[in-house]
């Protein structure tokens, strides 16, 4: 991965992009691309690039132009089917100067226009500038693996991989929280693009293209998740046999993993959590990685979160060179401000912090690219949310049944404070709105309701702004027309992909923590062919009764230790609120949660936060907090740090040029360093 940025003047009278602003933007992205920087600038547009080299320079320096010098592109990511596309383009008469997937993306757009992005299998964010047509094209991959933000201000468009680069461009760009983004975050754990938590900043939605031409913007989707329609009947979709599906899944994952290893000129490692998904990717990756294959795992000082036994079991089975980092609560508290600087949004869990430390371990061992198992739970129905939704719908059809209600006891077995431990409370909690079991968003309702309870901490102004909108209603109003004709499980998968996967798992826990230490993540489960296959499978192949990821377990059985295949899903978790209340807690915590800081940020009520802090302090040494209080404390602290780092203080970009390529057409100069 890399970092991209740029500025476009929307009219001939608007101020042209300055070289200094572009250098600052590229400098703010130095962690994404530490190996090289490049600029292009003319009187209308400027492009900047920060490069992480995972392929050699025969792939070309960026910004990159075509053989005729007609268009320019900056690109972040990988196109895994670029060789196939390149052959097709050569057959159509295109000439290439490099063997780069970046140049393939540019030629593909020249040949097929916006339809080019439908042909690309990969992870990307890119900007193409056509000086003759005066057209800027922004595109982002289907799942939102690579970030891309934009801001329209003062007659110009600023765009960048990360918000900090936009803020570094010039001092006049406003910095303030957007109440709509804060409200979404404290409902769904994340913002849903194009919304962001900053006023005036927007995020290009996954699977979308945005064009600027003659000062006019147009935006449209080129892809969104699709599932077979079932005509309102709740039964398994038609398809091949389960054995056929197992073989198809195995073959597709092998091909997807191989692609993500061979398309790199540096060694590729793998994250290994000890769960089914990363273990399967590690086992497949070992086949294609050559003699030396490195795996990387998190261990926790708190036994409740530790999965060391399963990690070492898989590492021994694959014969990988295995590395571990042990994370304590004090480690989480120590790195948390840096974590928020990279997430660029509030988070309600500390889970990104250990992953920040894990990516640092990866970089220390000389690895720039890692495979991970992200996407498997969304595509193959692995989360307890899907099982919970199935149980609640089953119960909702006979709400008086006590036998059906007792199926709740099979949920969340790994939680020490599981909501199903007390039957009466569980029936009350999960039975709320049970009559609405056919309504869109039903399975997500318990999560959204629990998260929204944190809004009790909002200050009066923020609470009033929150009450004027309904984030859930707004989201559900954007569902595709065919959504009601999908199975309930497919509906649940769609919403999970659209919200938590894209905005949190692939962003705050994924790209942002990986790129904090200049590590590129690759995701075999999010290969286009794997996703299309998973979405077409009958529901019972994925969620068989209450057995999650059934087809995936069968595909993994010949490859992985039986203990790993048979173990119940245990989501990745980390110690939360109490991490910040040890005797040696850093001073920033008290400062961020002080009445003065809370009033300055204008999001939370100081008295309400003080009561929450007192509750946390009283629990030190007495056991963990409730789920709601954990999320509340982490959400408040992360929001306060975000205000301190991005609103009260402007992020700065490096000003030293450090350019590998510098193309400046405004002054009719061209210099290649």
Secondary structure, DSSP 8 states (H G I E B T S, - for coil): --EEEEEEESSTTS----HHHHHHHHHHTTTT--SEEEEEE-SSEEEEEEE--SS-GGG--SSEE-TTS-EEEEEEEEETTHHHHHHHHHHTT---SS--HHHHHHHHHHHHGGGHHHH--EEEEEEEEETTTTEEEEEE-TT--S--EEEEETTEEEEESSHHHHHHH-TTS---B-HHHHHHHHHHSS--TT--SBTTEEE--TTEEEEEETTEEEEEES--------TT--S----S-HHHHHHHHHHHHHHHHHHHHHS-SS-EEEE--SSHHHHHHHHHHHHHS-S--EEEEEEESSGGG--HHHHHHHHHHHT-EEEEEEE-HHHHHHHHHHHHHHH-S--SSSHHHHHHHHHHHHHHTT--EEE--TTHHHHTT-SHHHHHHHHHHHHHTTTT-HHHHGGGGGS-TT-TT-TTSSHHHHHHHHTTTGGGTTSTTTTTHHHHHHHHGGGGGB-HHHHHHHHT--HHHHHHTT--TTGGGS-HHHHHHHHHIIIIIIIIIIIIIIIHHHHTTT-EEE-GGG-HHHHHHHHHS-HHHHSBTTBTTHHHHHHHHTTS-HHHHHS---------GGGG-STT--HHHHHHTSHHHHHHHTSB-HHHHHHHHHHHHHHTTT----HHHHHHHHHHHHHHHHIIIIISS---------EEEEEETTTTEEE--
